[in-house]
């Protein structure tokens, strides 16, 4: 899920960066920036930081279990 607050903040920053002559169109430009950013970001495959951290933790647990099993197998083969 894409954080709409971040998109709004980025759109506002882009609109604020417009040259002084273009600032009269600031509100319209900000709305356009927001629409373009939303479309672009929704078309890519992203995950939330929370989901990423959960998957990373699950992978670390799996790696540790694999390490333990590999050691047990090596010990059994050594006997």
C-alpha positions in Angstrom: 0.0 0.0 0.0 1.3 3.4 -1.0 1.5 6.1 1.7 -0.8 8.9 0.3 0.7 11.4 2.8 4.1 11.0 1.3 2.7 11.5 -2.2 0.9 14.7 -1.0 4.1 16.0 0.5 6.1 15.3 -2.6 3.5 16.9 -4.8 3.5 20.0 -2.6 7.3 20.2 -2.7 7.3 19.9 -6.5 4.6 22.6 -6.8 6.6 24.8 -4.5 9.7 24.4 -6.6 8.0 25.9 -9.6 9.4 29.2 -10.9 7.7 32.4 -9.6 5.8 33.0 -12.9 4.3 29.5 -12.8 3.2 29.8 -9.2 -0.2 31.1 -10.2 -0.9 27.6 -11.5 0.5 26.0 -8.3 -2.8 24.4 -7.1 -3.4 22.9 -10.5 0.2 21.7 -10.9 0.1 20.2 -7.4 -3.0 18.2 -8.3 -1.4 17.0 -11.5 1.8 16.1 -9.7 -0.2 14.1 -7.2 -2.1 12.2 -10.0 1.1 11.4 -11.9 2.9 10.2 -8.8 -0.1 8.1 -7.7 -0.3 6.5 -11.1 3.4 5.8 -11.4 3.8 4.4 -7.9 0.7 2.2 -8.1 2.0 0.6 -11.2 5.1 -0.7 -9.5 5.2 -3.6 -7.1 6.1 -2.2 -3.7 5.5 -3.5 -0.1 5.2 -1.6 3.1 8.2 -1.4 5.4 6.3 -3.5 8.0 5.7 -6.3 5.5 9.4 -6.1 4.4 10.6 -6.3 8.0 8.3 -9.3 8.7 9.5 -11.2 5.6 13.1 -10.4 6.5 12.6 -11.8 10.0 11.0 -14.9 8.7 13.9 -15.4 6.3 16.4 -15.0 9.1 14.6 -17.6 11.2 14.6 -20.0 8.2 18.3 -19.5 7.6 19.0 -20.2 11.3 16.9 -23.4 11.1 18.8 -24.5 8.0 22.1 -23.8 9.6 21.1 -26.0 12.6 19.9 -28.8 10.3 23.0 -28.7 8.2 25.2 -29.0 11.3 23.1 -31.9 12.6 23.4 -33.6 9.2 27.1 -33.1 9.2 27.4 -34.6 12.7 25.3 -37.6 11.7 27.5 -38.2 8.6 30.6 -37.9 10.7 29.5 -40.8 13.0 
